[in-house]
């Protein structure tokens, strides 16, 4: 009877230990053949140890060669290299991670103190988080924040530029108050649009305020493309302005009252560059004109009347605006005041008639009788001649001459106006001249009558 196959396998498994173990034991108990050595387990352990030390040393040297390695890791690595194999292994398995965390925190702290607004905010958030947050900030976050800071710095630079237009300025300020996406959108989209609008506004201003050449060039630019506008603002306006400046200087030279100094400076500017033309009109000419005007006031201070001198002195003691006001108006007002004062001083006052003046001594009466009678007769003839003359050809009214009577008292002739009345505006010279003419005419008439009587 045959055993089943399964039973044979089980029996073989049960008998195997009894067969194998005695064989192994006997082999171990037998002495080794001469000249044949068994496996050297001590040599294998020493070889593995040397191999691990070499690998650790190589890894530490690679860490030191990395420029991004922090100070703490670097010092600990150098210390490990100077130690044993165990020091190398301890550094790589324990010390490296600890020192690396410390160095990363130090690096984030530096960025917190030196970075821009976005970098500082991101660094602060990383330091308040886990070490994973610090690693993420150093690998990615700092660069994203730095890009935001760069955009912010660029926008601030645009705002600091005095030539930045109103539209760009308003859009930039709005972007700065927004997010990082707002900053990027302004720089990539909004800036170009607003700049075009501002440039067109600038050309329009020059069209309304510039000289003839500038206006023509600005009009041509506005009728063209944006490239034409940019070219006009960068080059064309200055070429056209130089042409207008040259015309303006020629007008200054053509002025008959231009001073020699202004004339010489203008000629020099015409021989120079466009910058020389602009400098003369904006800087040199105003200074020269102010100097010339102050000289004019000084001359009036030396030659004018009391009121003119007083006003001129006050102008020189004041601002340049006071000097211009004096030359434009003040000198004429002061001159009129001086003339009025001079006219008032030249007009004699009429004597006051007193009743006791008629009682004179006999000698005085005798001396004045003949002369007084003759003067009265002459005055009467002159009055008659004046009446005839006025009927024949009316003439402007003049103050009649004063007549001295035989008593020596001055008496107004008929028709004489009061001193404070309508004839107050006539000067003393006009009245005296009229009296002299009338007296002369009377003498001629008397002489002719006497001649006719004698003949």
MIKE-205465 format. One record per residue: residue in three letters; x, y, z of N, C-alpha, C in turn. Coordinates in steps of 0.05 Angstrom, whole numbers, plus 5000, padded with zeros to 4 digits. Atoms other than C-alpha are relative to their C-alpha. Example, Ala and Ser with C-alpha at 12.3 -4.5 7.8 and 13.67 -1.06 7.14 Angstrom:
MIKE-205465
ALA501849765000524649105156501850245000
SER498449764999527349795143498550225014
end
This chain:
MIKE-205465
UNK501749765000500050005000501850255000
UNK498449765003502950674978498850235017
UNK501049774984502651295023499350234981
UNK500749775017499351904995502450194999
UNK497849815004503952454969500150205022
UNK500149794979501852935022501349895025
UNK498850114976503752465077503049974998
UNK497150025004510652365047501350265005
UNK498949734996511853115048500150075029
UNK500149944971509853165121502149855015
UNK498050164987514352605141502850104995
UNK497449895007520252915104500650255016
UNK499649754985519153575140500649935029
UNK499550074972518953225207502749885005
UNK497450124997525352845195502350184994
UNK497949825009529253425167501750105022
UNK498349894979531653735233501949795011
UNK498350214989534353075258502249934981
UNK497950075020538252985195501950234996
UNK498349775006540753685184501750105023
UNK498549894978542653925253502449845009
UNK497650154994547353345269502250044980
UNK498049965021550753455202501450275004
UNK498849734997551754205216501850015025
UNK498350004976554354075285502649854995
UNK497550155005559353565261501950164982
UNK498349835018561754045207501450215016
UNK498849794984562954575258502149895019
UNK498150124982566454105304502649914987
UNK497650095014571353875251501950224997
UNK498049785004577954265248500350084971
UNK499849905027579054695188502649894988
UNK497550095014584054455136502250215002
UNK497749824998590954735140500250174975
UNK499749825023591955355096497450124990
UNK502649895009584655525089498850165023
UNK501149824979581756105129497050044995
UNK502949945002574456245143499550294996
UNK500849725005570656905133501050185023
UNK498949814980573957525169497850215006
UNK502249824993567957865202501050275011
UNK498949754989572258385238501050184977
UNK499149845023575258625172497750124985
UNK502349895014568358715141498850245016
UNK501149774983566059155200501850244997
UNK498249775002572259595195499750134972
UNK500349885027571159685120497550154998
UNK502549855001563959885128500350275016
UNK499749764984565960385182501650214984
UNK498449815015571260715138498350114977
UNK501749915022566260755080498050215009
UNK502049814990560961105122501350275008
UNK498649754992565961615150500750164975
UNK499349865025568161775079497650144988
UNK502449885011561061885057499150245017
UNK500849784982559462325118501850254995
UNK498249775005565662745106499550134974
UNK500549895026564062835033497450175001
UNK502549854998556963065050500450265015
UNK499549764985559363565101501650204983
UNK498549825017564363855052498250124978
UNK501949895019558763925001498350225012
UNK501649794986554664315052501650255003
UNK498349774996560464775066500550154973
UNK499649875026561364904991497650164990
UNK502449855008554265154985500150285012
UNK499849734991554365914988497650095017
UNK502449934984547365935018500149895028
UNK499850124973549665545080500350225021
UNK499949804980548465955142502449985018
UNK497749994983553466155194500049785021
UNK500150214980551065665247500749734989
UNK499550265013551165065200503049984993
UNK497250005009557965265174501949955024
UNK498350044976561165315243499949725011
UNK500350274990558264655266501249794981
UNK498950185019560364305202503150005001
UNK497149994998567564545207501049875026
UNK499350134975567664305279499849704998
UNK500350295003565163615259502249894983
UNK497950105017570363545204502649975016
UNK497550024984575763655256499849785021
UNK500450204979572863105300500149714989
UNK500050295007571662355296497849944981
UNK502250095017567161945252497350035014
UNK502549964985562061965307499150294999
UNK500749715001562362735306498750064972
UNK501249965027561062715231497249904999
UNK502750125001555062255239498150165017
UNK501849844982552262675298499250264986
UNK500649745014552763315257497849954979
UNK501950045022548963015198497349915010
UNK502550114991543662665238498550175021
UNK501249844978542463165295500550304997
UNK499249724998546263815292499250164975
UNK500649865025544963995219497250124999
UNK502849905000537364065225499650225019
UNK500349794980537864475288501350264991
UNK498649765009543064955261498750134975
UNK501349905024539365015195497550165007
UNK502449854992532965235229500850285012
UNK499149754988536765755269500950204978
UNK499049835022540166025206497750114984
UNK502349915017533566065168498550225015
UNK501449794985530366465224501650265000
UNK498349765002536366935224499650144973
UNK500349895026535567025149497450154996
UNK502749875002528167185154500150265016
UNK499849764983529767685210501450224985
UNK498649795016534668045164498150124979
UNK501849895020529468105109497850165013
UNK502049844986524568355161500950285005
UNK498949744993529168935177500950164975
UNK498849865023531769095107498250004975
UNK501650025024526268905058498050224997
UNK502149815005520669315028497549935016
UNK502550034984513669375054498949714998
UNK501250265003511168715025501849785012
UNK498250194989517468335044499950005030
UNK500149994971517068575115497549875011
UNK502550124991509768375121500149694998
UNK499950295003511067675093502049875019
UNK498050114981517267575136498949995028
UNK501250004973513567765199498049785003
UNK502050224999507967275182501549735002
UNK498550254999513166725171501249955027
UNK498950034973516566845237497949935021
UNK502250064981509866805272498949724996
UNK501150265007508466135239501949775008
UNK498350244995511865455237502550024984
UNK497550005016518565265210499449954970
UNK500850045028514965025147499350274987
UNK500649735011512465745138502650154994
UNK497449875005519565995144501349904975
UNK498850125024522065505092498550094975
UNK501649915023516365695045500650294993
UNK499449725005517866435053502750034987
UNK497449975012525166345038500249894972
UNK499950115026523865914977498250144980
UNK501949885019517966284947499050285009
UNK501449764991514666814989501650264998
UNK498449755001520367304992500250114972
UNK499849905027520867344917497450124990
UNK502649885006513467464908499750275013
UNK500149754985513768004961501950204989
UNK498149825011519968294930499150124974
UNK501149905026516568354862497950225006
UNK502049794993510868734896501450255009
UNK498549764991515869194929501350144976
UNK498849885024519369304862497950164985
UNK502149855013512769504831499350255015
UNK500749774983511269964889502250224997
UNK497849815003518170284883499950144973
UNK500149885026517270394809497750214998
UNK502249814999510570734820500750255016
UNK499249774984513471174874502050174984
UNK498149855017519071364826498550174979
UNK501649865020513871564774498750245014
UNK501249784986510371994826502050225007
UNK498049814993516872324845500950174977
UNK499249865023518072544774498150254996
UNK501649765002515773274767498550024974
UNK501249985026513973174694497649814998
UNK502250195001508772634711497450164999
UNK502549865003501872854688498049945021
UNK502150034979495572914728498749734999
UNK501350265003492272284700501649775011
UNK498250204990498271844713500350015030
UNK499649964971499172134782497649905016
UNK502450094986491972004803499749695000
UNK500250295002492071284777502149865016
UNK497850124985498771144810499350015030
UNK500749984972496371394878497849805007
UNK502150194996490170954871501249715002
UNK498850265000494470344855501649955025
UNK498550034975498970464915498349935024
UNK501850064978492970424960498649734997
UNK501250265004490969754931501849765005
UNK498650254996493569044926502449984981
UNK497850055019499668754891499049974972
UNK501150025027495168594832499350274989
UNK500649735009493069324829502650144991
UNK497549895008500369534826500949904973
UNK499250115025501869054770498350094977
UNK501849915021495669254731500650294992
UNK499349735007497669984735502450024982
UNK497549995015504669864709499749874972
UNK500250155026502569384653497850104982
UNK502349915016496069704630499450305003
UNK501049734995493870354662502050224994
UNK497949805003500470724658500150114971
UNK499849915028500870744582497650164991
UNK502449865008493670964574499950285012
UNK500149744987494071524625502250184990
UNK497849845010500771754598499450134973
UNK500849895026497971844528498150245004
UNK501949784995492272264555501450255011
UNK498649784988496972694596501850144979
UNK498449885021501572804536498450174981
UNK501749845017495873044494499150265014
UNK500749754984493773534549502350194999
UNK497749835000500873794552500450144973
UNK499749885026501173914477497850224996
UNK502149805002494474274481500750265016
UNK499249764985497274744535502050164984
UNK498049865016503174914491498750134975
UNK501449885023498375034433498750265007
UNK501449754991494875574474501850215012
UNK498249814986500875894508502650054985
UNK497549975013506775814462500050224979
UNK499749815022509476274408498949894974
UNK501250085026507576234335501149734991
UNK498850255010512475684317499249765018
UNK500950214982510675274379497149924994
UNK502850055005503275334364499749834974
UNK500350155025504175094293501049725003
UNK498950274996508474504313498149835018
UNK501850144982503674314369497449914985
UNK502450065016497674334322500649764982
UNK499350225018501273874273500249745016
UNK499750244984502873384329497349895008
UNK502750094992495673354353498549884977
UNK501450115024493373204282501349744991
UNK498750245008498272624277499549775019
UNK500250234983499571984315501150065028
UNK498849964974501671884387503050024999
UNK497149975004508771794362500850284993
UNK499549725006508372494333499950185025
UNK500249854975506172754401502549975017
UNK497650054984511972414436502450144988
UNK497849875013516872684385499950305004
UNK500249714995514173394393500850075028
UNK499449944972514673364469503049965006
UNK497250064995521773074466501950194985
UNK498249855017524673494410498750244987
UNK501249795016519873904368499450265014
UNK500749764986517574384421502450185005
UNK497649854994524674594437501150144974
UNK499149875025526474724364498250244993
UNK501849795005520175134355500350235020
UNK499749804980521275504420502550174995
UNK497649855007528275704398499450214978
UNK500749815021525276024336498350235012
UNK501649794987520176404378501750175018
UNK498249844983525576614427501750194984
UNK498449835017529776894371498350254991
UNK501749785008523877314347499650195024
UNK500549834976522577564419502550175006
UNK497549844995529877784426500350224980
UNK499949795021529578154360498250235006
UNK501949794992523578534386501250175023
UNK498749854978527478724449502150194988
UNK498049835012533178994406498850234985
UNK501349795017528379384362498950235017
UNK501149794982525879784423502050235001
UNK498349775000528580494418501150075028
UNK499149934973529180554493501749785013
UNK498450224989533279914502502750115009
UNK497449914989539480024545502349874986
UNK497750125013546479884518500649725012
UNK499350264988547379314567498049784990
UNK502050195010540878974546500649934971
UNK499550045029542679074473502449814996
UNK497650175002549578754482499449715008
UNK500650274991546878164521498249854980
UNK501850125020541378044469501649914975
UNK498350085023546478044412501649755006
UNK498450234993550777544449498249755000
UNK501850234999544777084460499249914972
UNK500750075028542877114386502349854987
UNK497750145012549876864369500549725014
UNK499650254985549176274418498149784992
UNK501750235004545175634425497250065008
UNK502849964991537675544437499950035031
UNK499949974971539475464511500850295008
UNK499249724994542876154509497650194995
UNK502349835006536576464478498049985024
UNK501950044978532176164533501150125025
UNK498749894976537076374588499850305000
UNK500149715002537177084563497250105007
UNK502749914996529577144562499049955028
UNK501150084974528276784628501650115023
UNK498249934977534276994670501350284996
UNK498349765003538777544641498350244996
UNK501649765007533478014612498550115025
UNK501449894977529278074676502050145019
UNK498049874982535578224717501050274989
UNK499049755012538078744668497950225000
UNK502249805000531279084663499650115029
UNK500349904972530779124739502250195007
UNK497749824994537679434743499550274986
UNK500549755015535879944688497850165013
UNK502249854988529380124722500850135026
UNK499049894975532780234788501850254995
UNK498449765008537680704753498250234993
UNK501949795007531781094725498950135025
UNK501149894976528781174793502150175015
UNK497949864987535481394821500450284987
UNK499749745015535981934767497850195008
UNK502249834991529082194785500350095028
UNK499549924973531082194857501950245002
UNK498149785000536782674840498950254987
UNK500949775016533083124791497250095006
UNK502849934997525783124812499550205022
UNK500849824979521883584857499749865026
UNK500350124974520483464930498349755001
UNK501850234999514583004919501149774984
UNK498850215017518182624863502349865016
UNK497850114985524282534907499049825023
UNK501050164978520182284965498849734990
UNK501150245012516381784921502149814989
UNK497850175011522781544887501549865022
UNK498650134978526281424953498449775012
UNK501750214989520381024979500049764981
UNK499950225019520480604915502649845001
UNK497450134999527880454920500349845027
UNK499950144974526980254993498149755000
UNK501950225001521379774973500949774982
UNK499450235018520879174927500250094971
UNK499849935029521879154852497250074990
UNK502749935008514279174845499450295007
UNK500349714994514479854880501550184980
UNK498549855021519780084830498450024975
UNK501650005024515379884772497550185003
UNK502349844995509280214803500750304999
UNK499249725001513080864812500550104972
UNK499449925028515580874740497550014983
UNK502450015016508780714713498050215007
UNK502149814991504381174755501150205020
UNK499249834977507681444818501550254992
UNK498449775007512581904784498350234989
UNK501749805012507082264746498250135021
UNK501649884978502682354807501750195017
UNK498349834984508582634846500850254985
UNK499349775016510583084789497850214999
UNK502349825000503583374785499850155027
UNK500149874974503883514860502250215002
UNK497949804999510583874852499250244983
UNK500849775017507784304795497850165013
UNK502149854986501584484835501250175023
UNK498749854978505884684894501650244990
UNK498449785012510385104849498250234991
UNK501849795009504485464818498850165023
UNK501149874977501485614886502050195013
UNK498049834989508085894910500650254983
UNK499449785018508886344849497750215000
UNK502349825000501886674857500150175025
UNK499849834976502387304903497250035013
UNK502549964985497087414956499250294997
UNK501049725002492688044949500250135027
UNK499749864974493988575003497250055012
UNK502549954986488588685054499650305003
UNK500649715000485389375048499150085029
UNK500749904973485189755114498950294997
UNK501249735002480890395125502050225005
UNK498249784992486590795156502250044979
UNK497949965020490890705093499450244983
UNK500749765016486991275060501150265012
UNK498949764986489891765112503050004998
UNK497249985004496791895086501050295005
UNK498949744997501392485096499850164975
UNK500349835023501093065050502149964980
UNK497850045019507792925020499549754984
UNK500650245015505692225002497850044980
UNK502249965018499292464971500950174976
UNK499049845022502992984931501649854981
UNK498250155018507892494904498449814982
UNK501550205015502592004881497850114984
UNK502449895013497392494854500349994970
UNK499749995029500192604786500249724987
UNK499650275011502391884774497449845002
UNK502550154997495791614801498050084980
UNK502049905019491592054757500649904973
UNK499350105026495491854696499449704997
UNK500550295001494891114712497149944998
UNK502950045002487391174722499050064973
UNK500849935028486691514655500849784981
UNK499050225018490890974622498249765003
UNK501650234995486790434655497250034988
UNK502649965012480290754632500149974970
UNK499750035029482790804561500349704993
UNK499550285005485190084565497449845003
UNK502550144996478389864591498250054976
UNK501649945023474990224533501049844976
UNK498950155023479789914483499449705002
UNK500650284996478689234514497149944993
UNK502850045006471189314508499649994970
UNK500250005030471789494434501149754988
UNK498750245011476588924422498349765005
UNK501650234994471988434456497549984982
UNK502450005017466088654413500849924972
UNK499250065027470088594349500949714997
UNK498950285002473587934363500349895028
UNK499950094972471987574428502549835005
UNK497550144992478187314464499649875027
UNK500350134974479186874525500250205022
UNK500149814977477687224590502549985016
UNK497649994983483687444631499350185024
UNK500449834977484087764699500950284994
UNK499249725005484088534692502150095019
UNK497749904983489988914719498950165023
UNK500749854976489789204787500750304995
UNK499649715004489189974788500650135026
UNK499249864976492590414839498850285000
UNK501349734999488491014859501950205011
UNK498449784990490991684880500649985030
UNK499550034971490391474952502049785006
UNK498150224996495190884941498849745008
UNK501450254992489990344957499349844975
UNK500650175023489389764909497149944999
UNK502950055003482389704882499549834976
UNK500650175023479489174836498550164979
UNK501549875022477089434769497449854997
UNK502750125003469989304747500249744985
UNK500050265014468688594726502049815011
UNK497950184990474488294766498749785018
UNK501150224985472987594795501449985027
UNK498850044974474187404867502449814998
UNK497550155001480887094884499449705003
UNK500650294996477586434903497849914981
UNK502250075018472686434845501049864975
UNK499550155025472886204772502750074989
UNK497449935012479286584755502349895016
UNK497850104983483286204807501949834985
UNK498150175015486185754755501950164983
UNK498249855017489386334716502550085016
UNK497549934986496586464734500550305002
UNK499349724997499587114757501250114975
UNK498749915024503587154694498050084979
UNK502149945020497287144650498750265006
UNK501249754993494087704689501850244995
UNK498149785004500388134688500450064971
UNK499649965028501288034614497750144988
UNK502449865011494188234599499950295008
UNK500049734991494888854641502050174985
UNK498049865015501289044606499150064972
UNK501049955028498088964537497950225001
UNK502149794999492089384558501250275005
UNK498849744994496489934587501550104976
UNK498549925024500789944525498150114979
UNK502049915019494690014481498950275008
UNK501149744991492090584524502050224995
UNK497949795005498690964520500150074971
UNK500049945029498690894445497750184992
UNK502449845007491591164441500350285010
UNK499749734989493191764486502050164983
UNK497949875015499491914447498950104973
UNK501149935026495691914381498150245003
UNK501949784996490292384409501550275004
UNK498549764995495392874434501450104974
UNK498749935025498992854367498050134981
UNK502049895017492492994331499250285009
UNK500749744990490893574377502150214994
UNK497849815005497693894368500150084971
UNK499949935029497293844293497550164992
end
